[in-house]
Amino acid sequence: MEQHIKITPAAASSIDSVDFDHLAFGSTFTDHMFVCDFKDGAWGTPEIVPYAPMQISPAASVLHYGQAVFEGMKAFKDENGSVWLFRPEQNAKRINKSAERLAIPTFPEEVLLEGMKKLISLDKEWVKAGVGKSLYVRPFVFASQAGVQASAANEYRFMIICAPVASYYGGDVRVKIADHYSRASQGGVGYAKAAGNYGGQFYPTQLAKEEGYQQVIWTDAATHEYIEEAGTMNLFFRIDDTLVTAPTSDSILDGVTRKSILELANHLGIKTEVRALKVSDLIEAKKSGKLLEIFGSGTAVVVQPIIGFGYKGVNYDTPIPENNYAQKLKDALLDIQYNKTEDPFGWRFKVCD
Ligand code: COI
């Protein structure tokens, strides 16, 4: 694998055509993208080229069998104009864990980190300062080989694209707890950031939206009794002042924000429990007044309060309490991400000044 990254700068920037105050999440992209192809058993020369549509064979394996995985992380600009990533080495490891599960060749972590650094540095004007503003960085890899034989491909393309973003959800979030559809099952690919894990949620989420919910809380596929995750977020429940989250498993994504929240909570003296949580326990806690708040965590959403949930046709309100953990933890996380405070955990990764 060549370490050298070949750079072809864009002839002109499209940044002036972007309204940074009205960004729909992940729909505007920066001037450059990172590309590296796998062929004849090896990754080729990584390149950064102008962002542009690309040719793909109609027979490309990914279009037929969904052999693709991705990652998501954010770059932040601090008050001095320096740009930082948050724990990118975690994402670099995870994309390879996902790739292995999908029989995709792993990508050298140091090339991914270096590629992101170079790409974001080149497009650093697209990272706007101000809490809430960031650059969403999307590495992904897909089977590019032409051929409809149903087996792992021999050719792949690894790419990184970047999108300036603001908040993920515009307003309040209510969720529906799944009692019929499933996201992932034991022994499946739920722990991986596989493209199909997301596509498979769209239909049940559409149905939930028609009922007034923004997302679905997925439960275990075998019994629908245990709470897992919400598709774009891991979940936290404050029960009697203890923050409870489900253990990661082969059907739950090992979220980087999830593990950071757990570490921050411990640091701030908030009691945490990583344990299986039954839907019936949650409803019991709600009825007895012990369920004090619910929130989700994820790269895109950061920390998202959930103001109510529905289960089997009954709605339960979970209004945001005063002095809520969600805001406390979100503030602590953002302070580190935007370089407003010490970083006792060593989570910040300098991209450029
Ligand atoms: C992320 O937070 O990076 C996610 O995976 C959510 C994404 C599907 C928008």
Boltz pocket constraint, residues with backbone or C-beta under 6 A from the ligand:
constraints:
  - pocket:
      binder: B
      contacts: [[A, 71], [A, 72], [A, 73], [A, 198], [A, 231], [A, 232], [A, 298], [A, 299], [A, 300], [A, 301]]
      max_distance: 6.0
